[in-house]
């Protein structure tokens, strides 16, 4: 049976740090004198820190010099890290541990593919870092999702061709990146929002071992036809 590999996004799939990003960005918006809502925060999902700041400034119709932007990026990250350093394993999302156990039992390796530059710290805080075969984060890539770079590097860490990789994503940009990489995309969250994914689930608790085995069988059958 041909093996598959799995690449997990971090925020919204393994843990929910969006709330901490929101609080940190809101602190920044408050300093700049405009309102930043949770609805606004949805626009920042799956994009880089620099691009997130650009979106936030567009929302507030604020223009800043590149030097001041850098200062705000550092300030935002400092506030965010204050929240992150208080995280524990209780913040792992439902179904994650069970799915990782299933993958381990089936001999399927998995890596992280996240835009977050704090991904290693977060995995360490929630006691999951030793379970992953590799980490691709914001420090490892030059192009943000929806560019497929992060997932293509993940495939290399798994020693697999992209078409043998399965991606779990909760963001539109992430699903698009997985599709561009010719990987199986699994959307976690609202099906209408993530309609371009090959499969959709509300959360990881809905993913059974039989579903993972079916993905493995599908790859085997495809290889036999070639």
C-alpha positions in Angstrom: 0.0 0.0 0.0 1.4 3.4 -1.0 1.9 5.7 1.9 0.5 9.2 2.2 1.7 12.0 4.3 -0.2 14.7 6.1 0.4 18.4 6.4 -1.5 20.3 9.1 -2.2 24.0 9.2 -1.8 25.3 12.8 -4.3 28.0 13.6 -7.9 26.8 13.5 -6.9 23.2 13.0 -4.5 22.2 15.8 -5.1 25.1 18.1 -7.2 28.2 18.0 -4.8 31.1 18.3 -7.0 33.4 16.2 -8.4 34.8 19.4 -5.0 35.9 20.5 -4.2 37.3 17.1 -7.4 39.2 17.3 -6.6 40.7 20.7 -3.1 41.7 19.7 -4.3 43.3 16.4 -7.1 45.0 18.3 -4.6 46.5 20.8 -2.8 47.9 17.8 -5.9 49.3 16.2 -6.9 50.9 19.5 -3.5 52.6 19.5 -4.2 53.9 16.0 -7.6 55.1 16.9 -10.0 52.9 15.0 -12.3 49.9 15.7 -11.1 46.4 14.7 -13.8 43.8 15.0 -13.9 40.0 15.0 -15.4 40.2 11.5 -12.4 42.2 10.4 -10.2 39.6 11.9 -11.6 36.9 9.5 -9.8 38.8 6.7 -6.5 38.0 8.3 -6.8 34.2 8.4 -4.1 32.3 6.6 -2.1 35.4 5.6 1.3 36.6 6.7 1.9 39.1 9.5 3.0 41.8 7.1 0.0 41.4 4.9 -2.3 41.3 8.0 -0.9 44.7 9.0 -1.6 46.1 5.5 -5.2 44.8 5.7 -5.6 46.3 9.1 -4.3 49.7 8.0 -6.6 49.6 5.0 -9.5 49.0 7.4 -8.5 52.0 9.5 -7.6 54.1 6.4 -4.2 54.7 8.0 -1.0 55.3 6.2 2.4 54.7 7.9 6.0 54.8 6.9 7.8 51.5 6.5 9.8 52.2 9.6 6.7 52.7 11.7 5.1 49.6 10.2 8.1 47.5 11.4 7.7 49.0 14.9 4.0 48.0 15.0 4.8 44.5 13.7 7.2 44.0 16.5 4.7 45.5 19.0 1.9 43.3 17.8 4.0 40.2 18.0 5.2 41.1 21.5 1.6 41.3 22.7 0.7 38.1 20.9 3.6 36.2 22.5 2.4 37.3 25.9 -0.9 35.4 25.2 0.9 32.5 23.6 3.3 32.0 26.6 0.2 31.3 28.7 -1.1 28.5 26.5 -1.2 24.8 27.6 -2.3 21.5 26.2 -5.9 22.2 27.2 -6.0 24.5 24.2 -5.5 21.7 21.7 -8.7 21.6 19.6 -11.1 18.6 19.8 -10.2 15.5 17.7 -6.5 16.5 17.2 -5.0 13.9 19.6 -7.2 11.2 18.3 -6.3 11.9 14.7 -2.6 12.1 15.4 -2.9 8.7 17.2 -4.7 7.3 14.2 -1.9 8.5 11.9 0.7 7.1 14.1 -1.0 3.7 14.2 -1.2 3.7 10.4 2.4 4.6 10.1 1.6 7.9 8.4 4.0 10.8 9.0 2.8 14.3 9.4 4.3 17.8 9.4 3.1 21.3 10.1 2.7 23.9 7.4 1.8 27.2 8.9 2.3 30.9 8.1 3.0 31.5 11.7 6.6 32.3 12.7 5.6 31.3 16.2 4.5 27.8 15.2 7.4 25.9 17.0 6.7 27.9 20.2 3.0 27.1 20.1 3.5 23.4 19.5 6.0 23.4 22.4 3.5 25.2 24.6 0.8 22.6 24.0 3.3 19.6 24.2 2.9 18.5 20.6 6.2 19.5 19.0 7.8 16.1 19.4 5.0 14.4 17.5 5.6 16.2 14.2 8.1 14.9 11.7 8.9 18.5 10.7 7.8 22.1 10.8 7.4 24.5 8.0 6.6 28.0 9.3 6.8 31.6 8.4 10.6 31.5 8.9 10.9 28.8 6.2 9.1 30.4 3.3 9.4 33.5 1.1 5.9 33.4 -0.2 2.6 33.3 1.8 -0.4 31.2 1.1 -2.2 31.0 -1.4 1.2 30.3 -2.9 1.9 26.6 -2.4 5.5 27.0 -1.2 4.8 26.1 2.4 3.1 22.8 1.4 5.7 21.9 -1.2 8.4 22.3 1.4 6.3 20.1 3.7 6.1 17.4 1.0 9.9 17.4 0.8 10.1 17.0 4.6 7.8 14.0 4.2 10.0 12.6 1.3 6.8 12.4 -0.8 5.6 13.7 -4.1 3.0 16.5 -3.6 0.1 14.3 -5.0 0.7 11.9 -2.1 0.1 14.6 0.5 -3.1 15.5 2.4 -3.5 19.0 3.8 -5.8 20.0 6.6 -6.7 23.7 6.4 -9.3 26.1 7.8 -8.6 29.1 5.6 -9.5 29.8 2.0 -5.9 30.8 1.2 -4.7 27.5 2.6 -7.1 25.4 0.6 -6.1 27.3 -2.5 -2.4 26.7 -1.8 -3.0 22.9 -1.3 -4.9 22.7 -4.5 -2.2 24.6 -6.4 0.3 22.1 -5.0 -1.8 19.2 -6.4 -2.4 17.8 -2.9 -5.7 16.5 -1.4 -7.2 19.4 0.4 -9.4 18.9 3.5 -11.3 22.0 4.7 -11.9 22.2 8.4 -14.8 24.6 9.1 -17.6 26.1 7.1 -18.2 24.1 4.0 -19.6 27.1 2.0 -16.5 29.1 2.8 -14.1 26.3 2.0 -16.1 24.9 -0.9 -12.9 24.5 -3.1 -11.6 21.8 -0.7 -11.7 18.2 -1.9 -13.4 17.2 1.4 -15.0 19.2 4.2 -15.5 18.6 7.9 -16.7 20.8 10.7 -13.8 19.7 12.9 -11.3 16.9 13.4 -13.6 14.9 15.6 -15.5 13.9 12.4 -12.5 12.3 10.7 -12.4 8.5 11.2 -9.6 6.0 10.7 -11.7 4.5 7.9 -11.6 7.8 6.1 -7.8 8.0 6.4 -7.5 4.4 5.1 -9.8 5.2 2.2 -7.4 8.0 1.2 -4.5 5.5 1.3 -6.5 3.0 -0.8 -7.4 5.8 -3.3 -3.7 6.5 -3.8 -2.9 2.9 -4.2 -5.6 2.3 -6.9 -4.5 5.4 -8.8 -0.9 4.2 -8.8 -2.0 0.8 -10.1 -3.8 2.4 -13.1 -0.7 4.3 -14.1 
